[in-house]
Amino acid sequence: MEKIQATLDTLVASNANLTSKLDKFDSLSKKMDNLNASVTSIGARLDLNEANLLEQSNKLEEQELVIKALDDKLEEENDIEIAHRIGPLVKNVARPRTVIFKLHHLQNKLSIVERARSIVLAPTDLPGVRLRISEDISVRRRKLRDQ
């Protein structure tokens, strides 16, 4: 009987040990599942960031094309200080967003506005781009400046 009791005690101790190890395994399994979910989430965010980076890169290339086309057609020294598009990007809209730019010198701006009516972009310059140049100041400011 003592031998059976000793074997039973050994089995109970082994069962407790195995139960403890099984609990640790379950805990590690849950942590592993959480890590896998985190890696999947990070991968999705990385893909989104890569797509955003590609979109920003395309926008930058488009802006550089606009600046180059304007520089070529306006035949002025490179006087553009900054150029960018305004308004939100809406896909599948036929009307393009407006490009605005700031020039360093007022005289070049006045010259460009005077010659704006004669500037025509060829279809190969920027396919699908319409060009309209106007001043960004009000009539009242223009009169004050002209005085």
URLINWO-V728641 format. One record per pair of residues at least 12 apart in sequence whose C-alpha atoms are under 6 Angstrom apart, sorted by sequence separation. I is the first residue (numbers start at 1). J is the second residue. If there is no record, write none. Layout:
# URLINWO-V728641
I;J, I;J
This chain:
# URLINWO-V728641
86;98, 85;98, 85;99, 84;99, 84;100, 83;100, 116;133, 83;101, 82;101, 82;102, 81;102, 80;102, 81;103, 80;103, 81;104, 79;103, 79;104
